[in-house]
Amino acid sequence: MLRWAIIALVVALIAGVLGFGGIAGAAVGIAKILFYIFIVLFLIMLVMNFMGRGRGV
């Protein structure tokens, strides 16, 4: 998912350089949403990993 966020960011940067304002804005929005989803999933997995280590498995 992080890869998709980076791809959307690159598309936004290229569109911004070329002057496509609407496309750049949409791509930036998508990149932000994917980035925040990635961060939330990362934190959830990190907490689950620490909770799982407490067991003697």
C-alpha positions as CSV (number, residue, x, y, z in Angstrom):
1,M,0.0,0.0,0.0
2,L,2.9,2.3,0.7
3,R,4.0,1.7,-2.9
4,W,0.6,3.0,-4.2
5,A,0.9,6.1,-2.0
6,I,4.4,6.8,-3.5
7,I,3.1,6.2,-7.0
8,A,0.3,8.6,-6.5
9,L,2.7,11.2,-5.1
10,V,5.0,10.8,-8.1
11,V,2.0,11.2,-10.4
12,A,1.0,14.3,-8.5
13,L,4.5,15.8,-8.8
14,I,4.7,15.1,-12.5
15,A,1.2,16.5,-13.1
16,G,2.0,19.6,-11.0
17,V,5.2,20.2,-13.0
18,L,3.3,19.9,-16.3
19,G,0.6,22.2,-15.1
20,F,-2.3,19.8,-14.8
21,G,-3.8,21.4,-11.6
22,G,-6.9,19.2,-11.3
23,I,-5.1,16.0,-11.8
24,A,-2.3,17.0,-9.5
25,G,-4.8,17.9,-6.7
26,A,-6.6,14.6,-7.1
27,A,-3.4,12.6,-7.0
28,V,-2.2,14.5,-3.9
29,G,-5.5,13.7,-2.2
30,I,-5.2,10.0,-3.1
31,A,-1.6,9.9,-1.9
32,K,-2.5,11.5,1.4
33,I,-5.4,9.1,2.0
34,L,-3.2,6.0,1.2
35,F,-0.4,7.3,3.4
36,Y,-2.7,7.8,6.4
37,I,-4.2,4.3,5.8
38,F,-0.7,2.9,5.7
39,I,0.3,4.6,8.9
40,V,-2.8,3.4,10.7
41,L,-2.3,-0.2,9.5
42,F,1.4,0.0,10.5
43,L,0.5,1.1,14.0
44,I,-2.2,-1.6,14.4
45,M,0.3,-4.3,13.3
46,L,3.0,-2.9,15.6
47,V,0.6,-3.1,18.6
48,M,-0.5,-6.6,17.7
49,N,3.1,-7.7,17.4
50,F,4.0,-6.4,20.9
51,M,0.8,-8.0,22.4
52,G,1.7,-11.3,20.8
53,R,5.2,-11.4,22.2
54,G,3.9,-11.5,25.8
55,R,2.7,-15.1,25.2
56,G,5.0,-18.1,25.7
57,V,4.5,-19.4,22.1
